[in-house]
Amino acid sequence: MAITEDAIRDALKAVNDPEIGMSIMDLGLVYDIEIDAEDNVTVEMTLTTPGCPLGDVLSREIDAACRDAGAASAVIHLIWNPPWTPEMMSEEAKERLGWGIR
């Protein structure tokens, strides 16, 4: 049975940014997910800052989450355009972090 994008998205909800303690999905760090016919997954994502030292850690955790969800392999591409902004966070993340509360 082929893996679905929804299954990968659900799996990635368990991957937390260790500095912020929130899911990379809620933070809006994942820009795109592609799955080929052989269940190889490609994730395009960014980090909150280009100098973030946790890129390798997150890449390993994303790879493991994708494989646990049934992916044959996972490739993570870090991209910087468009740059991440707090507006990309889910409403839950914005509320939890106090973003936009006046």
Secondary structure, DSSP 8 states (H G I E B T S, - for coil): ----HHHHHHHHTT-EETTTTEETTTTT-EEEEEE-TT-EEEEEE--SSTT-TTHHHHHHHHHHHHHHTT-SEEEEEE--SS---GGGS-HHHHHHHTTT--
